[in-house]
Amino acid sequence: MLTQLVHALCRAALFVSALLTWGCTHDGIAPKLGVGDAAPRSSNQVLAPGDDWRRVTTMDTRVRLYRWRIADLLAQRKPFIVVFGTPQHCTSCVDQLSRVALVEEKYGEQFAFVHVDGYKDSAVWVEWGIKGEPWTFVVDTQGRVRKVFPGQTETALLEEQVRALLAEVRG
């Protein structure tokens, strides 16, 4: 009897684990937007000074990825990187956000970085056509998607994109 209970609990745990990690795949799933497409003028959630980070993300974080509203960045013609991921159930999302945060530390005063959490801002995910996670988009000063990264991205590749867009801004 006890053995059957243990086996049943193990099967249930595996099932729940499979459900939670299902969203972290990209098997044939692509977002609605691709390179060259116009980025939606999304009104993603941002943090005001003193706000609790739990209002906008499921990741225990102090990173500055919640300062910018996408619609405002597009209006200001400011290039940016936006990461779609739900860290509460997606370990590759946590890794990707950590990588983006490293680049933000280096370029955050010159370039904008945004995280949109699926549990906290799902309407924006719908606007961008996000399925699976994480997805990272690089958007230029014209509001066009310059690059799309599925899954985890090497920090050097992110920095390369930032430097290229900053060079274009400086002319």
Secondary structure, DSSP 8 states (H G I E B T S, - for coil): -HHHHHHHHHHHHHHHHHHHHHTT--TT---S--TT-B----------TT--GGGT-SS----S-SS--HHHHHHHT--EEEEE--TTT-HHHHHHHHHHHHHHHHHTTTSEEEEE-TTT-HHHHHHHT--SS-EEEEE-TTSBEEEEEES---HHHHHHHHHHHHHHHH-
